[in-house]
Amino acid sequence: EISIYFFIFVILIMTVDEIKKPVKKEMAVFEKKFKSAMKSDVALLNKITHYIIKRKGKQLRPLFVFLTAKMLGPINEGTYIAASLIELLHTATLVHDDVVDDASERRGFLSINALWKNKIAVLVGDFLLSKGLALGLKDKDINILLYTSMAVEKISEGEIFQMQKSRDLDITEEDYFNIIQRKTGSLFGCCFQLAAVSNNISSKEKLNKLYNIGLKIGTIFQIKDDILDYNSSIF
């Protein structure tokens, strides 16, 4: 347990570029595959997804998919599918979050709902989610959809629980951790699980251990982000 937290601490004090070094080539290939995974026959969708790709974030989730997979074995096509699925799912939740929060900006740029209104933003989020799930079927491993569906369930529960608590104004420290573990930690945990599945690891014990490592990393990353919202000079 102590070694896990030390490992997480080391990650947190490193820059994203430093963390990315071991899988820099794989991330470059991923960029192309991810862009291809978002293609549509509808011109407006392509315009919106192009806007999303141009304003990408740190892509931490696919990064951890590749790091975990490389730690467990070779990176293969299944790993790229897992990374793309995770990023599609994450992007979908961000688009939906902006609608729920009525946010006009995302990463310093206008949000999808600010540019194309809520109706289109909701449908774009649905499109990205369905694209990810369809991509998960390519590897013909039911565990990919199982773990992904579990993550989506937890994220949705976390979002609704947060809305409930924000109205009641009685949030506790336990509630806070419940929210961030569901909204952020669960998807990081899923990254570790899917990376393992892409390397044909099926042991429930190993998959649970990997999930818990990802859960802890995601939770701490969210705490760091929340602190930076209050004071950006701390880290």
Secondary structure, 3 states (H helix, E strand, C coil): CHHHHHHHHHHHHCCHHHHHHHHHHHHHHHHHHHHHHCCCCCHHHHHHHHHHHHCCCCCHHHHHHHHHHHHHCCCCHHHHHHHHHHHHHHHHHHHHHHHHHCCCEECCEECHHHHHHHHHHHHHHHHHHHHHHHHHHHHCCHHHHHHHHHHHHHHHHHHHHHHHHHHHCCCCHHHHHHHHHHHHHHHHHHHHHHHHHHCCCCCHHHHHHHHHHHHHHHHHHHHHHHHHHHCCCCC
